[in-house]
Amino acid sequence: MPTVTDNASVVNRPNDSQNGGEHWPPQEKIAELAHQLWCERGREDGHADEDWIRAQKQLADRHPEVEK
């Protein structure tokens, strides 16, 4: 069974060093939400990239005041 990191780590993500060590939304939060989205889909494989991007956007949209 895939883990949270198995489902979400396949997407190329920005390196934290590219933005001063800060990353918004935090990688852990993106992974948690991407995993939740994967579970809601019925744990269907093959959509990790979509889940990651969707989770990242949803979290960023919840906090528009945070500089990205």
C-alpha positions in Angstrom: 0.0 0.0 0.0 1.4 3.4 -0.9 2.3 5.8 1.9 1.9 9.6 2.0 5.3 10.1 0.6 4.9 7.4 -2.0 1.8 9.2 -3.3 3.1 12.7 -3.2 6.9 12.6 -3.7 6.9 11.8 -7.4 6.2 15.4 -8.4 9.2 17.7 -8.9 8.8 20.4 -6.3 10.7 23.7 -5.8 13.8 23.4 -3.7 13.4 25.3 -0.4 16.8 26.9 -1.0 15.4 28.6 -4.0 13.2 30.8 -1.8 15.4 31.5 1.2 14.6 28.2 3.0 10.9 29.1 3.3 8.3 27.2 1.4 4.6 27.9 1.4 2.6 25.9 1.6 4.7 23.7 3.8 5.7 20.4 2.1 4.2 18.4 5.0 0.8 20.1 4.6 0.8 19.5 0.9 1.6 15.8 1.4 -1.2 15.4 4.0 -3.8 17.0 1.8 -2.6 15.2 -1.3 -2.9 11.9 0.6 -6.4 12.9 1.7 -7.4 13.7 -2.0 -5.9 10.3 -3.0 -8.0 8.5 -0.3 -11.1 10.4 -1.4 -10.5 9.2 -5.0 -10.6 5.6 -3.7 -6.8 5.3 -3.5 -6.6 5.0 -7.3 -3.0 5.1 -8.4 -1.7 7.2 -11.3 -2.8 10.7 -10.1 -0.1 11.7 -7.7 0.9 14.7 -9.7 -2.7 15.9 -9.9 -3.2 15.4 -6.2 0.0 17.2 -5.3 -0.8 20.2 -7.5 -4.4 20.4 -6.4 -3.4 20.2 -2.7 -0.7 22.9 -3.2 -3.2 25.2 -4.9 -5.9 24.6 -2.3 -3.6 25.4 0.5 -2.2 28.5 -1.2 -5.7 29.7 -1.9 -6.6 29.4 1.8 -3.8 31.8 2.7 -3.6 34.5 0.0 -1.9 36.9 2.4 1.2 34.7 2.6 3.8 35.7 0.1 4.6 32.8 -2.3 
